[in-house]
Amino acid sequence: MIIMKVKLQTLLIAFAMSTGCNAQYKNESKVITLKNDCFFDKQNRRIIDSLVNKIAVVSKKGSYFIFTIDNKKYLPCNMPDGYVGKKIIMSAYILQEFKTEKVIATPIRIITASIVNG
């Protein structure tokens, strides 16, 4: 069941990427070049869900970026510097939270992101 769910999520992300992350916006958006490194990759976190074409507001808490989407906080592992205070549209994998940790936000790995104009 989990494999089927991951495959479906992968298809949804692939569709979002093929149609363009900014497909629902008429203004030209600036694509964000994401970091290659993701500190969550070394922790063997499972993909548990996905976000597709979500509007996020970028903020920072300490050295970590925080995305706020529909009043929920997400912790992206591969966001580059320079976007604090910006509104972006993004798709991402939602990653597993370990029972033994206390997180400041739900961990995610961004797949695509663009700055929203206007």
HELIX and SHEET records of a PDB file:
HELIX    1   1 ILE A    2  THR A   19  1                                  18    
HELIX    2   2 ASP A   41  GLN A   43  5                                   3    
SHEET    1   A 6 LYS A  30  VAL A  31  0                                        
SHEET    2   A 6 THR A 106  ILE A 115 -1                                        
SHEET    3   A 6 LYS A  72  PRO A  76  1                                        
SHEET    4   A 6 TYR A  64  ILE A  69 -1                                        
SHEET    5   A 6 ILE A  47  LYS A  61 -1                                        
SHEET    6   A 6 LYS A  87  LEU A  95 -1                                        
END                                                                             
